[in-house]
C-alpha cells in the first residue's frame, strides 16, 4: 500500500508538470498577396475569445530614425505600451502624428527623446517628420496583447498560446480594403495558417540621394539663395 501511494503521488506530479506543455499552442502564419508573393510588414493581431484577466507584461519598443528613415516601417504594440524614438542621425528630426489614436509631437532633437510616448488607445498612428517630408511610418496599437509583424518572408510565429478560439485580424499600409477577421480554433501543439491579403505594392519610404531635392548630405534643408 505504501508503494502504491508513492507511485500514485509520482504520477500526479508528472501529470501536473506536463499539463501546461500539452495545453500550449504554437501558431505559424504565412502571409501572401493574390499573386502568392510574401508580404512583409503585415500586422497580425490575435484576439482570444476570452481576454486575459491580468495584464500581460509589456515589452520595450523603439521607433528609430536612421539614415533619414523610420525603422521599422511598421511597428505593432499592445495597448498601453511605451515607445522610444531614438534619433540615430546627426541631423535633427521633428517627429509628429495627427492620428486620432495618438496625436503627439517630438520637436527637433538628436539622440534620445526626453521620454517615451505611451500609446494607450487602440488604433493606427501614422508618423511623419516636419523636416523630411518623405519620412513615413506606422504604429499599430492593438487592443489584444498578442500582436506581431510579419518578416521579409511574410512569416510570423506565436508561441506559448492557450488553446482555444481566436480571431485573426490583419492590417497592412498598402491594403486595398479592410479585411474581415478570420476565425481560428487553436489546438495544442503546432498550428499552421496561410492567409492572403490584396495589396497595392509600393516602395517603402527611403532617403533621397545626397543633394537631391532640398537636403544636404546630413539631411539638413538647403535654403535657396
Secondary structure, 3 states (H helix, E strand, C coil): CHHHHHHHHHHHHHHHHHHHHHHEEEEEEEEECCCCCECCCCEEEEEECCCCCCCCCCCCEECEEECCEEECCEEEEECCEEEECCECCCCCEEEEECCCCCCEEEEEECECCCCCEEECCCEEEEEEECCCCCCEEEEEEECCCEEEECCCCCEEEEEEEECEEEEEEEECCCECCCCCCEEEEECCEEEEEEEECCECCCCCCCCCCCCCCCECCCCCECCCC
